[in-house]
Amino acid sequence: MKKLIIALLLILPFTGKAQTTLEEWNYVTKGYKIERNNGLDTKKGYNVVFDKKQKNKYSYCDFYFVYKNRQKIAIMVHTNYRGDNYYCIPKLGNPDVEDLYNNQIYELTRLKNPVSNWIIWQMTKYINWN
């Protein structure tokens, strides 16, 4: 079952007119965390909207829709597992972003524990988000 979920995350393309750019990927995975931790305003042109929270007894995942100039560009996943981490579920189509996305999922699977598997499972619920 785990291999099927990983295959779905790595193989299934997301459809849509726009694709997530490298700049947008960096904002979702790094820039927003810096803003949040330092009490800064959201970067101009971006809007981050909370969607829902999923919890288990070891961790949580907060899901946010990220918009740039009113266009949904990505899903941001914030979790407290092994630190304060931000993951991105992008609109695929940009090879550089696809590589980063695949590496992100691979790094989670390398942990080989129930919590990282649970995070991946929560992320699969957003495969067809756009």
HELIX and SHEET records of a PDB file:
HELIX    1   1 LYS A    2  ILE A   11  1                                  10    
HELIX    2   2 LEU A   22  ASN A   26  1                                   5    
HELIX    3   3 TYR A   27  GLY A   31  3                                   5    
HELIX    4   4 TYR A   32  ASN A   38  1                                   7    
HELIX    5   5 PRO A   95  ARG A  110  1                                  16    
HELIX    6   6 PRO A  114  THR A  124  1                                  11    
SHEET    1   A 4 TYR A  46  LYS A  55  0                                        
SHEET    2   A 4 TYR A  60  LYS A  68 -1                                        
SHEET    3   A 4 GLN A  71  THR A  79 -1                                        
SHEET    4   A 4 ASN A  85  PRO A  90 -1                                        
END                                                                             
